[in-house]
Amino acid sequence: MTREGWDAMARWRDERMGEDGDLWHRALIDPTLLDVVGPVRGLRVLDLACGNGYLTRRWAREGAAVALGVDLSSRSLAHARRREAASRTGARFLRRDASRLSGIADRSFDLVVANMALLDIEDAAGAVREVARVLDAVGRFVFSVAHPCFDLDDRSAWIVERSRQGDGVFRDQIWRKVRLYRDERSVRVPWPISPSEVGYTRSYHRTLSTYSRILRDAGLAIARIEEPTPAPELVANSPQGPLIAEIPLHLVVEAVVRRPPSRRTRTDEARPQGSRTSARTARTSARRTVGGDRRGGSGSPRRGSTNGS
Ligand SMILES: C[S@@+](CC[C@H](N)C(=O)[O-])C[C@H]1O[C@@H](n2cnc3c(N)ncnc32)[C@H](O)[C@@H]1O
């Protein structure tokens, strides 16, 4: 028996994810994601493609000023709302296509997070444009995806070679083989729901350059990249744990809003009779403005941390 799409998988996923995420989230992806996100107290946080909303609810519990989860799957949102009704955190949930966040005002969030979701969104460029639109001037976008270089659905696989080493002891050598990296086709991803049931969702492989271009075109600049390492729980409980300890299968990216130079600076630079000294001063101050924002520093009273570390 097969199931198709996120709605058909919502109940199974909700049971797996619960309030803390499944093994892969708990012991691999989320610790790095949460470290990059940093403290959320006082921040307005949008959880893009939130699934059952366990992270939205976590950030509401941790004191986010706003914790809003959006997803296209109404059944996933029904699970999020049921959990919220059973134990209130203040999180809210809306059904939205990530690439059309209608009704969500410009610059209304300090932080947008998309955990393992951009790779499942068909119009990722549109979604990232919407992220940039709803982010405030010193906002951050943190997302995790399958590692574009090492985890390409059925086009990548592990090779484990056991051979006698120089000291005479047999050891494993772990290799990751990848093919058709530049081919950005979408694939149906199988999820083994039970011995007799498989669910399928659609996933979109994109190269690193595509992700970087999508961010840049939307006015966002990459500030940090991390490659999650497995916690002991994953190494002990997943056959892939020890392999991922050598070669990462995920990427966590933090991007920040790139602001154009302020109007005053542009006018100063364009002024025809301006002296060389004043033009140079204007350029220096423009660079300082942009640099300050990239570090995510002082400008926002809402920001809890600059880089989560
Ligand atoms: C792998 S799940 C991740 C869910 C959640 N972020 C988590 O970590 O558990 C991907 C989610 O993306 C959602 N999704 C796919 N396309 C979407 C779109 N265009 N707009 C909003 N959500 C979308 C799916 O409904 C699904 O809940």
The ligand as an SDF file (V2000), in Angstrom:
LIG
                    3D

 27 29  0  0  0  0  0  0  0  0999 V2000
   10.3270   17.1950    6.1140 C   0  0  0  0  0  0  0  0  0  0  0  0
    8.9080   18.1370    6.5940 S   0  0  0  0  0  0  0  0  0  0  0  0
    9.6460   19.2270    7.8240 C   0  0  0  0  0  0  0  0  0  0  0  0
    8.6360   19.7340    8.7940 C   0  0  0  0  0  0  0  0  0  0  0  0
    9.2300   20.4510   10.0100 C   0  0  0  0  0  0  0  0  0  0  0  0
    9.9600   21.6330    9.6420 N   0  0  0  0  0  0  0  0  0  0  0  0
   10.0740   19.4940   10.8050 C   0  0  0  0  0  0  0  0  0  0  0  0
   11.2830   19.7090   10.9090 O   0  0  0  0  0  0  0  0  0  0  0  0
    9.5290   18.5240   11.3400 O   0  0  0  0  0  0  0  0  0  0  0  0
    8.6190   19.2320    5.2350 C   0  0  0  0  0  0  0  0  0  0  0  0
    7.3880   20.0940    5.4070 C   0  0  0  0  0  0  0  0  0  0  0  0
    7.3160   21.0210    4.3100 O   0  0  0  0  0  0  0  0  0  0  0  0
    5.9550   21.2820    4.0630 C   0  0  0  0  0  0  0  0  0  0  0  0
    5.8450   21.9160    2.7460 N   0  0  0  0  0  0  0  0  0  0  0  0
    6.1600   21.4030    1.5350 C   0  0  0  0  0  0  0  0  0  0  0  0
    5.9450   22.3210    0.5770 N   0  0  0  0  0  0  0  0  0  0  0  0
    5.4860   23.4450    1.1940 C   0  0  0  0  0  0  0  0  0  0  0  0
    5.1010   24.7410    0.7480 C   0  0  0  0  0  0  0  0  0  0  0  0
    5.1490   25.0620   -0.5510 N   0  0  0  0  0  0  0  0  0  0  0  0
    4.6890   25.6400    1.6500 N   0  0  0  0  0  0  0  0  0  0  0  0
    4.6370   25.3250    2.9800 C   0  0  0  0  0  0  0  0  0  0  0  0
    4.9970   24.1180    3.4560 N   0  0  0  0  0  0  0  0  0  0  0  0
    5.4220   23.1870    2.5800 C   0  0  0  0  0  0  0  0  0  0  0  0
    5.3200   19.8970    4.1790 C   0  0  0  0  0  0  0  0  0  0  0  0
    3.9400   19.9630    4.3490 O   0  0  0  0  0  0  0  0  0  0  0  0
    6.0690   19.3340    5.3780 C   0  0  0  0  0  0  0  0  0  0  0  0
    5.3690   19.5960    6.5840 O   0  0  0  0  0  0  0  0  0  0  0  0
  1  2  1  0
  2  3  1  0
  2 10  1  0
  3  4  1  0
  4  5  1  0
  5  6  1  0
  5  7  1  0
  7  8  2  0
  7  9  1  0
 10 11  1  0
 11 12  1  0
 11 26  1  0
 12 13  1  0
 13 14  1  0
 13 24  1  0
 14 15  1  0
 14 23  1  0
 15 16  2  0
 16 17  1  0
 17 18  1  0
 17 23  2  0
 18 19  1  0
 18 20  2  0
 20 21  1  0
 21 22  2  0
 22 23  1  0
 24 25  1  0
 24 26  1  0
 26 27  1  0
M  CHG  2   2   1   9  -1
M  END
$$$$
